[in-house]
Amino acid sequence: MRIFRAAAIVLILAAGACTTASYQRNAVTVGPGATSGGDRKSGSALFDSNCSTCHGPEGSGGGIGPSLRGESRRLNYDTLVSWIEDPEPPMPQLFPHPLSDAQVRDVAAYVSTL
C-alpha cells in the first residue's frame, strides 16, 4: 500500500511539473508591451546587423546558425532574452557588448515574431 501512495504522489508531482513546463513554453509575449518592453522594429535592424550573418535574413537560416523561424513556440520572451545574453557556443557572446540590455530585449521581441 505504501508503494502505491508513493507512486501516486510522484505522479501528481510529475503532472504538476508538466503543466507548468507546457504553460511556460507556450506563454509567448509578442508585440507592444512585451515583457520588459522590447521593440521589434528596432530588434529587426539589430538582428540584420548582428545576427543575420549566421541565422540568415529574417532568421530563415542558411548560415552557420539555425533558422529561428517558430522559435517562439519553443521559448518564451524571457527565455529568448536569457539565451541572447548567455548563449551556448558556437553562438557568440554579444551582450553586454556590442548589444546593450535594451537592444537584447529588442532582438528578442523581433525573434518572437519570426
N, C-alpha and C positions, 0 to 999 in steps of 0.2 A: 504494500500500500504506500509506503514511503517513496518508493521509486516512482510510482505514478504521480504523486504530489510534486515531487521534484521535477519530473518531466513536464507536468502541466505548468509549473512556474517558469521553466525555461522557455516553453512555447509562448506563454503570454509575454514575457520579456522580449523574445525574438520578434514577435508580431508587432510590438510597440516600436522596436528599433526599425523595422522595415517600413512602417508607416511614416516615421519621421524622416528617414532617408529618402523615401519616394517623394514626400512633400518638398523637402529641401531641393531635390534635383529638379523639380518642376516649378519651383517658386521663382520664376524669372521676372526681374523688374526691368522694363524697357521703356524708353521714351521719356518725355518730360517728367520730372520728378523722380527719376530713377534713383535708387539708393545712393546717397551722398552726392547726387546732382551731376552725374556725368552728362556731357553734351556730345551727342552722337555726331553732329555735323563737324565739330572740332575734332572729334575722335577719328572721323573718316580721313581728314587731312593728315593727322598724325600717323594713322595707320599707313597711308600712302608713302609717307616719307621714312617711316621707321620699321615697318613690318612687311610690306608687300613684296620686298625683295625675296623673302623666304616663303611667305604664305600666299603669294600671288595676288594679282589685282582683285580687289573686293573679297579677299580671303578665300579665293577659289582654289588655292593650291597651285602646284606647278613648280615651286621652288624646292628648297631643302625642307621647308616646314610643311606640315599637313594642311589640308583645307580646313578652314574654320567655319564653313557653312553648317548651320544647325547646331553650333556649339552651345547655344542657349538651351537646347533640350537636355544637355548633359550637365552644364554648370550654370548656377545662378550668377547674378551680377556680382555679388560679394566674392564668390569663388573665382570669377574671372579676374577681378581686381587683385586678389591674392596671388593668382597664377602669374599675372604680368609682373607683379612686384618681386616675386621669388620663383622664377621658372626653373624647370629641370633642364639640364643640358640635353641637347645642344642649343636650346634657345638662349640667346644672350641676355645678360642682366642689363636692362635698360632703365631701371629705377635704382637710385634716385637721380642718376644722370645717364642719358640726356632727358629722360621723362620725369617731370615733377609728379607729385601726388595727384594734383588736379588733372594733369594730362593722362595719367594712368586710368583714372576714372572715366575720362572722355573716351579713351580707346576701348575700355571695357563696355561702355554704353554702345559704341559702334559695333563691336563684335557681337553684342547681344542681338543686334538687328540682322545679322547675316543669315 
